Amino acid sequence: MIQKQYLILAFNFLIIFQVFGQNPNIDPSWNVHFQDEFNSPSTLTTVWDWHYPWTSCIGASSTTNLPQNRKVSNGYLELTILKQPTPCQNYVSGVIDNNQYSTGAIYSKARFKYGYFETKFRLKQPQNNGEVAGLGPNFWLFPFGDGIHDAYDAAFSNTRYSEIDIVELMRSNFTYTFNMHCKIDTAAPKLTSSFTLNPYAPTTVWTSDFKRSKELDFTQEHTFACEWSPNYVIYYLDNQQIQITDYPLVKNLIEMNIILDINLPTNGEMPLPSTIFPFKLLVDYVKVYKLQFDCSTSVIPLDFNYATFDHKVKKSITLGQQTGQMQQGQSIALRAKDFVLMTDGFEVPIGADFYANNYECDCNTVK
């Protein structure tokens, strides 16, 4: 009994202080649920819209569906921003405006909740003699309601407004930010320094778990991703984890659409008059992965085999005896609804990679 208590505590220690994640590049638990590798221009109309549902105005630019701003070419999606006066429209108010720039964007017609969201892109720019100010590629998740209500409707009683920014706002020193935030209606625990609540005006409260930044050469191709689970969001750069958050309202975020765009200004910073245009965002692919589930099955040592494990989320998993011994160089990721228990005989030798996590079942929501 004493030994069992110790082992459960050891597992809890692993879960609570987890500092790494498992991405689809190294973990067969993930299956591709959605992907566009931009080999056909038809997906620009069947899978994606060319503007947000509420507006075609983005900052000082206007999105268009013209090939000069948005097209598929040689296996890449090209989103191009030009210095060119272009009209745009706010579809909620009906107001038509005229912006200084035209640009391209994709907004997914499908909505997603939970999964692994990934893209690969680079920025192609003309020679601008050094750093470029005011211009930013963005890869983010954002909702426009559920088809009946918009994202600001009171029907979403806890988190009216959900947003996960995987890449946002490149500054002049090629720094991008990654963060998540929402607006809330009801009181929530203040678990982080940036999480604020105004009880006198709850509909205007903007909460943010964190806002981190990282310098990067955007002229080189990079992979950007996040894992959105019911309990945390993990951010990745080139298949390496760079941040994990346990935002208190992450489970309450509503289903979101995928957005890729290139716009300006970034943080109010406009391009210099000498900036040469156009800029192109060359997107190799967009993918969404989902975990596999088998939440009615409990795995015991007699049934477990590292070589034949199906990598699905189980009800519970118990490791031990002879089947609990991993081999050097072996990698395994286990997820279970109730628990993963390590008993006598469980071993992880030096050079092996073992990952275990509690994970809620039936949470691969797709709308």
Buried (B, 14 or more C-beta within 10 A) or exposed (E): EEEEEEBBEEBEEBEEEBEEBBBBBEBBBBEEBBEBBBEEEEBBEEBBBBBBBBBBBBBBBBBBBBBEBBBBEEEBBBBBBBBBEBEBBEBEEEEEEEBBBBBBBBBBEBBBBBBBBBBBBBBBBEEBEEEBBBBBBBBBBBBBBBEEBBBBEEEBEBBBBBBBBBBBBBBBEBBBBBBBBBBBBEEBEEEBEEBEBEEEEBEEBEBBBBEEBBEBEBEEBBBBBBBBBBBBBBBBBBEEBBBBBEBBBBBBBBBBBBBBBBBBBBEEBBBBEEBBBBBBBBBBBBBBBBBBBBBEBBBBBEEBEBEEBEBBBBBBBBBBBEBBBBEEEBBBBBBBBEBBBBBEEBEBEEEBBBBBBBBBBEBBBBE
